[in-house]
Amino acid sequence: MINGEMLKQAIISGAHNISAQKNHINDLNIFPVPDGDTGTNMSMTVMAAAKALEEYDGTNAGEVAEIAAKAMLRGARGNSGVITSILFRGFGQGLKDMEEVNGKNIAAALGIGVDAAYKAVTKPAEGTILTVARMAYEAGVEASKENHDALAVWQTIVNKANDALALTPELLPVLKKAGVVDAGGKGLCTIFEGMLATFKDGEVIPYDESPEVTVDNFDSAAAEFDDDIEFTYCTEFIVGRDPEIETDPEELRDFLKTIGDCVVVVNDDEIIKVHVHTEIPGNALSKGLEFGQLLTVKVENMKEQHKNAKKSRKPPKAKPEALTFAEPTEQFGFVAVAAGEGVKNLFMELGCTHVVSGGQSMNPSTDDIYEAILATPAKNVIVLPNNKNIILAAEQTIPMVNDRNVVIVPTRTIPQGMTAMLNFDPEISAESNAQLMIDAAHAVGTGLVTFAARNSEFGGRKIKEGDIIALENGKLTITEKSPVKAVVKLAKSMVTRDTAFLTLIAGEEIEEEDAQKAFDELQDKFGSRCDISLVRGDQPVYYFILSVE
């Protein structure tokens, strides 16, 4: 049996272990762009739990698991960190109220987390941290059938996690080609191994601050843009729960996922609040009736609203930055994530109430975004992550906020976020605006100019560390000797006959002379076709960001 003190020390040991090995995990990154952040994000996520547990002096295992889960949820950074927090949330739910736990309890609790993690990811892929967690859980369940001993079961879980990690290159060809295993899976194994040291020998791996991340917290700029919203009707309703009906609201959530997307189901003892985008709203309402009476219903045709939306409007005036709680008095407010003073100022000018510092150079935590939401004095808060690796962390804030409606517009780049803001319509609902804004964002081309963080062979071409590289809508297409040459060549590839606006955003490493030189060359080549503007963004990582509309 494992008591609360041992579980506490095990989680701290796991946090210390991944902190010590985060550089190695970061180095498993397979792309040449600076994006080695997995180890850092997972380390910061689990260290949030370690710090919270230092104050706990009880012996209840369930309380330890709950404290760790809450701390990780708020401290989660990046997709890998969020998934890790969800896995440990399973421990919090599965071990609730247990003074001591055995191997069967631990395996079952891990299973709750695995199930929730798969549900949280829009398109779960095998060969990732999800595979490692699932196979470890399945082996743990089988082991617990023969032996309830906690150490024996956890040893099996760790062994199988490492076996699953070794399989990840076979499941993801891109890993096999690069000769590496999945970074998130490796991070999870590292945490589990740190916990095993405590369960097995009573050892707590010491915290080592010496390993420093040289290129940390960079999101994968080579990610593909693949989010498409397909459904016509934004359907919202509230069900007054019938106390005599024992059906589980999770059944409603599962059903809605089969008929649409953007599913949100929030419930308490009295009501169930539902939001879904679907082609068949009647089916959603009929299913809701199985849980009680419909108290409110709203169905809106988002495609029609999009068609009739105004193309230009003055954005709301930016509010001063604040991190203190603000009463939700206004109808709409906005939170964006951005790095670089110039880029932050752009979003403030476009109407953002608060801009969270982060992006390619730092993935903010769920708690960072949560605090910004509470500091926004609006009944409906629209959040723009502006980075693929921040979307999942932003989505975790939805069930955390009770006094205002939070809507995540899954923007993946700065240009997408800027265009989304310009297309906001104050006359329609927040959910309908989400459809309108992301549709507009998808029509924007994003070009990025950065440097190769390592030697690599990518897309059939050899790339040396330090080479200037350019990405067109997430795909590496160009290598050059200078950022100016790269951005001009990138523009040639991206500008079409239909291009009306070209915005060049200069990063912190670009001198004014080079920024002006790039602008002048773009003006000479494309000035007769489209409106070209130069903005000082001072963003890290990217020498230039190019927005093509």
C-alpha positions as CSV (number, residue, x, y, z in Angstrom):
1,M,0.0,0.0,0.0
2,I,1.1,3.6,-0.7
3,N,0.1,6.4,1.7
4,G,-0.1,10.1,1.1
5,E,3.4,10.9,2.2
6,M,4.9,8.3,-0.1
7,L,2.8,9.5,-3.1
8,K,3.8,13.1,-2.3
9,Q,7.5,12.3,-2.4
10,A,7.0,10.2,-5.5
11,I,5.4,13.0,-7.5
12,I,8.2,15.4,-6.3
13,S,10.8,12.9,-7.3
14,G,9.1,12.6,-10.8
15,A,9.2,16.4,-11.1
16,H,12.8,16.5,-10.2
17,N,13.7,13.8,-12.6
18,I,12.2,15.4,-15.6
19,S,13.6,18.8,-14.6
20,A,17.1,17.2,-14.7
21,Q,16.5,15.6,-18.1
22,K,14.5,18.3,-19.8
23,N,17.4,19.3,-22.1
24,H,17.7,15.7,-23.4
25,I,13.9,15.6,-24.0
26,N,14.0,18.9,-25.8
27,D,16.7,17.6,-28.1
28,L,14.4,14.9,-29.3
29,N,12.7,17.5,-31.4
30,I,12.7,16.4,-35.1
31,F,12.3,19.7,-36.8
32,P,15.1,22.2,-37.7
33,V,13.1,25.2,-36.5
34,P,13.7,26.3,-32.9
35,D,10.9,24.4,-31.1
36,G,12.6,22.2,-28.5
37,D,10.1,22.8,-25.7
38,T,8.5,19.5,-24.7
39,G,10.9,18.8,-21.8
40,T,10.6,22.3,-20.5
41,N,6.9,22.4,-20.7
42,M,6.4,19.1,-19.0
43,S,9.0,20.0,-16.4
44,M,7.3,23.3,-15.5
45,T,3.9,21.5,-15.4
46,V,4.9,18.8,-12.9
47,M,7.1,21.2,-10.9
48,A,3.9,23.2,-10.2
49,A,2.6,20.1,-8.4
50,A,5.9,19.6,-6.5
51,K,5.8,23.1,-5.2
52,A,2.2,22.8,-4.1
53,L,2.9,19.5,-2.3
54,E,5.7,21.0,-0.3
55,E,3.1,22.7,1.9
56,Y,1.1,19.5,2.5
57,D,2.0,17.5,5.7
58,G,-0.9,15.0,5.8
59,T,-0.9,11.3,4.9
60,N,-4.0,11.0,2.8
61,A,-3.1,9.7,-0.7
62,G,-6.4,11.1,-2.2
63,E,-5.6,14.6,-1.0
64,V,-2.1,14.4,-2.4
65,A,-3.4,13.3,-5.8
66,E,-6.0,16.1,-5.7
67,I,-3.5,18.8,-4.8
68,A,-1.1,17.6,-7.6
69,A,-3.9,17.5,-10.2
70,K,-5.1,21.0,-9.4
71,A,-1.6,22.5,-9.4
72,M,-0.8,20.8,-12.7
73,L,-4.0,22.0,-14.4
74,R,-3.2,25.6,-13.6
75,G,0.5,25.2,-14.3
76,A,0.2,23.3,-17.5
77,R,2.2,24.6,-20.5
78,G,2.0,23.5,-24.1
79,N,0.2,20.5,-25.4
80,S,2.6,18.0,-23.7
81,G,2.1,19.8,-20.4
82,V,-1.7,19.9,-20.7
83,I,-1.8,16.2,-21.5
84,T,0.4,15.4,-18.6
85,S,-1.9,17.4,-16.3
86,I,-4.9,15.5,-17.6
87,L,-3.3,12.2,-16.9
88,F,-2.6,13.2,-13.3
89,R,-6.2,14.6,-13.0
90,G,-7.2,11.0,-13.4
91,F,-5.2,10.2,-10.3
92,G,-7.1,12.9,-8.5
93,Q,-10.4,11.5,-9.5
94,G,-9.6,7.8,-9.1
95,L,-7.9,8.1,-5.7
96,K,-10.4,10.5,-4.2
97,D,-10.9,10.0,-0.4
98,M,-8.4,7.1,-0.2
99,E,-6.1,7.2,2.7
100,E,-3.9,4.5,1.2
101,V,-3.9,3.0,-2.3
102,N,-2.9,-0.3,-3.9
103,G,-1.8,-1.3,-7.4
104,K,-5.3,-1.8,-8.6
105,N,-6.3,1.7,-7.4
106,I,-3.4,3.2,-9.2
107,A,-3.9,1.5,-12.5
108,A,-7.6,2.4,-12.5
109,A,-6.8,6.0,-11.7
110,L,-4.3,6.2,-14.5
111,G,-7.0,4.8,-16.8
112,I,-9.3,7.7,-16.0
113,G,-6.5,10.1,-17.0
114,V,-5.8,8.2,-20.2
115,D,-9.4,8.2,-21.3
116,A,-9.7,12.0,-20.6
117,A,-6.5,12.7,-22.4
118,Y,-7.6,11.0,-25.6
119,K,-10.9,12.9,-25.4
120,A,-9.1,16.2,-25.0
121,V,-7.1,15.9,-28.2
122,T,-9.1,16.7,-31.3
123,K,-7.2,14.3,-33.5
124,P,-5.3,11.9,-31.2
125,A,-2.4,10.3,-32.9
126,E,-0.7,7.0,-32.0
127,G,3.1,7.1,-31.5
128,T,2.8,9.9,-29.1
129,I,2.6,10.4,-25.3
130,L,-1.0,9.1,-25.6
131,T,0.2,5.7,-26.8
132,V,2.8,5.5,-24.0
133,A,0.2,6.3,-21.4
134,R,-2.4,4.0,-22.8
135,M,-0.2,0.9,-23.1
136,A,1.3,1.6,-19.6
137,Y,-2.2,1.7,-18.2
138,E,-3.4,-1.5,-19.9
139,A,-0.3,-3.4,-18.6
140,G,-1.0,-2.0,-15.1
141,V,-4.5,-3.2,-15.2
142,E,-3.4,-6.7,-16.2
143,A,-0.8,-6.8,-13.5
144,S,-3.2,-5.7,-10.9
145,K,-5.5,-8.7,-11.6
146,E,-2.8,-11.0,-10.3
147,N,-1.1,-8.8,-7.7
148,H,-2.5,-5.7,-5.9
149,D,0.9,-4.7,-4.7
150,A,1.5,-1.1,-5.6
151,L,5.2,-1.4,-6.3
152,A,4.8,-4.4,-8.5
153,V,2.0,-2.7,-10.5
154,W,3.9,0.6,-10.9
155,Q,7.1,-1.3,-11.9
156,T,5.0,-3.0,-14.7
157,I,3.6,0.4,-15.7
158,V,7.1,1.9,-16.0
159,N,8.4,-1.1,-17.9
160,K,5.5,-1.0,-20.4
161,A,5.8,2.8,-20.8
162,N,9.4,2.3,-21.9
163,D,8.4,-0.5,-24.2
164,A,5.7,1.7,-25.8
165,L,8.2,4.6,-26.1
166,A,10.5,2.3,-28.1
167,L,7.6,1.6,-30.5
168,T,6.8,5.2,-31.2
169,P,9.1,5.4,-34.3
170,E,7.3,2.4,-35.8
171,L,4.0,4.2,-35.4
172,L,5.1,7.7,-36.6
173,P,7.4,7.4,-39.7
174,V,8.7,10.9,-39.2
175,L,10.2,9.8,-35.8
176,K,11.8,6.8,-37.5
177,K,13.3,8.8,-40.2
178,A,14.9,11.2,-37.6
179,G,16.0,8.3,-35.5
180,V,14.3,9.5,-32.3
181,V,11.5,8.5,-30.0
182,D,8.5,10.7,-29.2
183,A,9.6,13.6,-26.9
184,G,6.3,13.7,-24.9
185,G,6.4,9.9,-24.4
186,K,10.0,10.2,-23.2
187,G,9.0,12.9,-20.8
188,L,6.2,10.7,-19.3
189,C,8.6,7.8,-18.9
190,T,11.0,10.1,-17.1
191,I,8.3,11.3,-14.6
192,F,7.1,7.7,-14.0
193,E,10.7,6.5,-13.4
194,G,11.3,9.3,-10.9
195,M,8.2,8.2,-9.0
196,L,9.4,4.5,-9.1
197,A,12.6,5.5,-7.3
198,T,10.5,6.6,-4.4
199,F,8.1,3.6,-4.4
200,K,11.0,1.2,-4.7
201,D,13.8,2.6,-2.6
202,G,12.2,5.5,-0.8
203,E,14.6,7.7,-2.8
204,V,13.6,11.3,-3.9
205,I,15.7,12.3,-6.9
206,P,17.3,15.6,-5.9
207,Y,16.4,18.8,-7.7
208,D,19.1,19.9,-10.1
209,E,19.0,23.5,-11.5
210,S,22.2,23.2,-13.5
211,P,20.8,22.0,-16.8
212,E,19.8,25.1,-18.7
213,V,17.7,25.2,-21.8
214,T,19.5,27.0,-24.6
215,V,16.7,27.2,-27.0
216,D,13.6,26.6,-24.9
217,N,9.9,26.9,-25.2
218,F,9.7,27.2,-29.0
219,D,6.6,25.9,-30.6
220,S,6.8,23.7,-33.6
221,A,6.5,26.2,-36.5
222,A,6.5,23.2,-38.9
223,A,3.0,22.2,-37.8
224,E,0.3,22.0,-40.4
225,F,-2.8,24.1,-40.4
226,D,-5.6,21.5,-40.4
227,D,-8.5,22.8,-38.3
228,D,-11.7,23.1,-40.4
229,I,-15.1,24.0,-39.0
230,E,-17.7,22.2,-41.0
231,F,-21.1,22.6,-39.3
232,T,-23.7,25.2,-40.0
233,Y,-25.8,25.6,-36.8
234,C,-24.5,27.0,-33.5
235,T,-26.8,25.3,-31.0
236,E,-27.0,26.3,-27.3
237,F,-29.4,25.1,-24.7
238,I,-29.8,24.7,-20.9
239,V,-31.4,21.6,-19.5
240,G,-33.1,21.7,-16.1
241,R,-31.9,18.3,-14.7
242,D,-34.6,15.9,-13.6
243,P,-33.5,14.5,-10.2
244,E,-35.3,11.2,-11.0
245,I,-33.2,10.7,-14.2
246,E,-29.9,9.0,-13.4
247,T,-28.3,9.4,-16.8
248,D,-24.7,10.6,-17.0
249,P,-24.1,14.0,-18.7
250,E,-21.0,12.4,-20.3
251,E,-23.4,10.4,-22.4
252,L,-24.8,13.7,-23.8
253,R,-21.2,14.9,-24.5
254,D,-20.3,11.7,-26.3
255,F,-23.5,11.8,-28.4
256,L,-22.9,15.4,-29.4
257,K,-19.4,14.6,-30.6
258,T,-20.9,12.2,-33.1
259,I,-23.1,14.9,-34.7
260,G,-20.9,18.0,-34.5
261,D,-17.9,19.7,-33.1
262,C,-16.9,22.5,-30.6
263,V,-18.8,20.6,-27.9
264,V,-19.0,22.1,-24.5
265,V,-21.1,20.4,-21.7
266,V,-21.0,22.0,-18.3
267,N,-23.2,20.7,-15.5
268,D,-24.0,20.9,-11.8
269,D,-26.7,19.4,-9.7
270,E,-29.5,21.5,-11.2
271,I,-28.6,22.3,-14.9
272,I,-26.7,21.1,-17.9
273,K,-25.4,23.9,-20.2
274,V,-24.7,22.7,-23.8
275,H,-22.9,24.2,-26.8
276,V,-22.4,22.4,-30.1
277,H,-21.9,23.2,-33.8
278,T,-23.9,20.7,-35.8
279,E,-25.9,20.2,-39.0
280,I,-28.8,18.7,-37.1
281,P,-29.7,20.8,-34.1
282,G,-33.0,18.9,-33.6
283,N,-31.1,15.7,-32.7
284,A,-29.0,17.6,-30.1
285,L,-32.2,19.0,-28.5
286,S,-33.9,15.6,-28.5
287,K,-31.0,14.1,-26.8
288,G,-31.0,16.9,-24.2
289,L,-34.6,16.1,-23.4
290,E,-33.5,12.8,-22.1
291,F,-31.9,14.6,-19.2
292,G,-34.7,16.9,-18.2
293,Q,-36.7,19.9,-19.5
294,L,-35.2,22.5,-21.9
295,L,-35.0,25.8,-20.1
296,T,-33.5,27.9,-22.9
297,V,-32.7,27.2,-26.6
298,K,-30.7,29.2,-29.1
299,V,-29.9,28.0,-32.7
300,E,-28.0,30.3,-35.1
301,N,-27.0,29.7,-38.7
302,M,-23.3,30.6,-38.6
303,K,-22.7,30.4,-42.4
304,E,-25.5,32.9,-43.0
305,Q,-24.1,35.2,-40.4
306,H,-20.7,34.9,-41.9
307,K,-22.0,35.8,-45.3
308,N,-23.8,38.9,-44.1
309,A,-21.1,40.0,-41.7
310,K,-19.6,43.5,-42.2
311,K,-16.2,43.5,-43.6
312,S,-14.9,46.6,-41.9
313,R,-15.7,48.0,-38.5
314,K,-13.9,49.9,-35.8
315,P,-12.6,47.6,-33.1
316,P,-13.4,48.3,-29.5
317,K,-11.0,50.5,-27.7
318,A,-8.2,48.7,-25.9
319,K,-8.3,48.5,-22.2
320,P,-5.3,49.0,-20.0
321,E,-3.5,45.9,-18.9
322,A,-4.7,44.5,-15.6
323,L,-4.2,41.3,-13.7
324,T,-6.7,41.9,-11.0
325,F,-10.2,40.5,-11.0
326,A,-12.7,42.5,-13.0
327,E,-16.5,42.2,-12.8
328,P,-18.0,41.1,-16.2
329,T,-19.9,44.2,-17.0
330,E,-19.3,44.6,-20.8
331,Q,-20.7,42.3,-23.4
332,F,-17.4,41.3,-25.1
333,G,-13.7,41.2,-24.2
334,F,-10.6,39.7,-25.7
335,V,-7.5,38.0,-24.5
336,A,-4.6,37.3,-26.9
337,V,-1.3,35.5,-26.5
338,A,1.7,37.3,-28.1
339,A,5.4,38.0,-27.7
340,G,7.2,41.2,-28.6
341,E,6.2,44.7,-27.5
342,G,5.2,45.7,-31.0
343,V,3.0,42.7,-31.6
344,K,1.4,43.1,-28.2
345,N,0.6,46.8,-29.0
346,L,-1.0,45.7,-32.3
347,F,-3.4,43.4,-30.4
348,M,-4.2,46.1,-27.9
349,E,-4.9,48.6,-30.7
350,L,-7.2,46.0,-32.3
351,G,-9.3,45.8,-29.2
352,C,-7.7,43.2,-26.9
353,T,-8.4,43.8,-23.3
354,H,-5.4,41.8,-22.1
355,V,-2.3,40.3,-23.9
356,V,-0.7,37.3,-22.2
357,S,3.1,37.3,-22.8
358,G,4.0,34.1,-24.7
359,G,4.2,32.3,-28.0
360,Q,7.2,30.8,-29.7
361,S,9.6,31.9,-27.0
362,M,7.4,30.9,-24.1
363,N,4.2,28.9,-23.8
364,P,2.1,30.5,-21.1
365,S,0.4,28.3,-18.5
366,T,-3.3,27.6,-18.2
367,D,-3.2,29.7,-15.1
368,D,-1.7,32.7,-17.0
369,I,-4.5,32.6,-19.5
370,Y,-7.1,32.0,-16.7
371,E,-5.9,35.1,-14.8
372,A,-6.1,37.2,-17.9
373,I,-9.7,36.0,-18.5
374,L,-10.7,37.0,-15.0
375,A,-9.1,40.4,-15.5
376,T,-11.2,41.0,-18.6
377,P,-14.5,42.9,-17.6
378,A,-16.8,41.1,-20.0
379,K,-19.6,38.5,-20.0
380,N,-18.1,36.9,-23.1
381,V,-14.3,36.5,-23.3
382,I,-12.9,35.5,-26.6
383,V,-9.4,34.0,-26.4
384,L,-6.9,34.0,-29.3
385,P,-3.9,31.6,-28.5
386,N,-2.1,32.5,-31.8
387,N,0.0,29.4,-31.5
388,K,-0.8,25.7,-32.0
389,N,1.0,24.6,-28.8
390,I,-1.1,27.0,-26.7
391,I,-4.6,26.1,-27.9
392,L,-5.0,23.1,-25.6
393,A,-3.9,25.0,-22.5
394,A,-6.4,27.8,-23.4
395,E,-9.2,25.3,-23.7
396,Q,-8.6,24.0,-20.2
397,T,-9.8,27.4,-18.9
398,I,-13.4,26.9,-20.0
399,P,-14.5,24.7,-17.1
400,M,-12.5,26.8,-14.7
401,V,-14.5,30.0,-15.3
402,N,-18.0,30.2,-13.8
403,D,-19.0,33.8,-14.0
404,R,-18.4,34.5,-17.8
405,N,-18.6,32.7,-21.1
406,V,-15.2,31.8,-22.4
407,V,-14.8,31.0,-26.2
408,I,-11.5,29.9,-27.7
409,V,-10.8,30.9,-31.3
410,P,-8.1,28.4,-32.2
411,T,-5.7,30.8,-34.0
412,R,-2.3,29.3,-34.7
413,T,-0.3,32.3,-35.8
414,I,0.0,36.0,-35.1
415,P,-1.4,36.9,-38.6
416,Q,-4.4,34.6,-38.0
417,G,-5.0,36.3,-34.6
418,M,-4.9,39.8,-36.1
419,T,-7.3,39.0,-38.9
420,A,-9.6,37.2,-36.5
421,M,-9.8,40.4,-34.4
422,L,-10.5,42.6,-37.5
423,N,-13.5,40.3,-38.4
424,F,-15.2,40.4,-35.0
425,D,-18.9,41.4,-35.2
426,P,-20.4,42.9,-32.0
427,E,-23.9,42.2,-33.2
428,I,-23.7,38.4,-33.1
429,S,-23.0,35.9,-30.3
430,A,-19.5,34.9,-29.0
431,E,-19.9,31.4,-30.5
432,S,-21.0,32.7,-33.8
433,N,-18.1,35.1,-33.8
434,A,-15.7,32.2,-33.2
435,Q,-16.9,30.7,-36.5
436,L,-16.7,34.0,-38.3
437,M,-13.2,34.8,-36.9
438,I,-11.6,31.4,-37.5
439,D,-13.0,31.4,-41.1
440,A,-11.4,34.7,-41.7
441,A,-8.1,33.5,-40.0
442,H,-8.0,30.5,-42.3
443,A,-8.0,32.7,-45.3
444,V,-4.7,34.4,-44.2
445,G,-1.3,33.2,-45.3
446,T,1.4,33.2,-42.7
447,G,5.1,33.3,-43.6
448,L,7.8,32.9,-41.0
449,V,11.6,33.5,-41.3
450,T,13.8,32.0,-38.6
451,F,17.0,30.1,-38.1
452,A,17.9,26.4,-38.1
453,A,18.5,25.3,-34.5
454,R,20.3,22.1,-35.5
455,N,21.6,20.2,-38.5
456,S,18.8,18.3,-40.2
457,E,17.5,16.8,-43.3
458,F,13.9,18.1,-43.8
459,G,11.7,17.8,-46.8
460,G,14.5,16.3,-48.9
461,R,17.0,19.0,-48.2
462,K,20.0,19.2,-45.9
463,I,19.9,22.1,-43.5
464,K,22.9,23.2,-41.4
465,E,22.6,24.7,-37.9
466,G,22.3,28.5,-38.2
467,D,20.9,28.5,-41.8
468,I,18.2,31.0,-42.4
469,I,15.0,29.1,-43.1
470,A,11.5,30.2,-44.1
471,L,8.1,28.5,-43.6
472,E,5.0,29.0,-45.8
473,N,1.9,28.2,-43.8
474,G,3.8,25.9,-41.5
475,K,5.8,24.1,-44.2
476,L,9.5,24.6,-44.5
477,T,10.1,25.8,-48.1
478,I,13.2,28.0,-48.3
479,T,16.8,28.2,-47.0
480,E,18.8,31.4,-47.6
481,K,21.9,33.3,-46.4
482,S,20.0,36.3,-45.0
483,P,16.6,37.1,-43.4
484,V,16.0,39.8,-46.0
485,K,16.6,37.5,-49.0
486,A,14.5,34.8,-47.3
487,V,11.4,37.0,-46.7
488,V,11.5,38.4,-50.2
489,K,11.7,34.9,-51.7
490,L,8.9,33.8,-49.4
491,A,6.7,36.7,-50.5
492,K,7.3,35.7,-54.1
493,S,5.9,32.3,-53.3
494,M,2.9,33.5,-51.3
495,V,1.6,36.6,-53.1
496,T,-1.0,35.8,-55.8
497,R,-3.2,37.9,-58.1
498,D,-5.8,38.0,-55.3
499,T,-3.5,39.3,-52.7
500,A,-4.8,42.7,-51.4
501,F,-2.7,43.2,-48.2
502,L,0.9,42.3,-47.3
503,T,2.1,43.0,-43.8
504,L,5.7,42.6,-42.8
505,I,6.4,42.3,-39.1
506,A,10.0,42.8,-38.1
507,G,11.5,40.9,-35.2
508,E,13.8,42.0,-32.4
509,E,16.9,40.8,-34.2
510,I,16.2,42.8,-37.3
511,E,17.9,46.2,-37.5
512,E,15.8,49.2,-38.9
513,E,18.0,49.3,-42.0
514,D,17.3,45.6,-42.9
515,A,13.6,46.0,-42.1
516,Q,13.4,49.0,-44.4
517,K,15.4,47.2,-47.1
518,A,13.0,44.2,-47.0
519,F,10.1,46.6,-47.2
520,D,11.5,48.5,-50.1
521,E,12.1,45.3,-52.1
522,L,8.6,44.1,-51.4
523,Q,7.3,47.5,-52.4
524,D,9.2,47.3,-55.7
525,K,7.9,43.9,-56.6
526,F,4.4,43.9,-55.3
527,G,3.5,47.6,-54.6
528,S,1.4,47.9,-57.8
529,R,-0.7,44.9,-56.8
530,C,-1.4,45.1,-53.1
531,D,-1.1,47.4,-50.1
532,I,2.2,46.7,-48.2
533,S,2.9,47.8,-44.7
534,L,5.9,47.5,-42.3
535,V,5.3,46.9,-38.6
536,R,7.9,46.8,-35.8
537,G,6.8,43.7,-33.9
538,D,10.1,43.0,-32.0
539,Q,9.0,39.4,-31.6
540,P,11.6,36.8,-30.6
541,V,12.6,33.7,-32.7
542,Y,11.2,35.0,-36.0
543,Y,13.2,37.6,-37.9
544,F,10.2,38.3,-40.0
545,I,6.5,37.4,-39.9
546,L,4.7,37.8,-43.1
547,S,0.9,38.2,-43.3
548,V,-0.7,37.7,-46.8
549,E,-4.4,38.4,-47.3
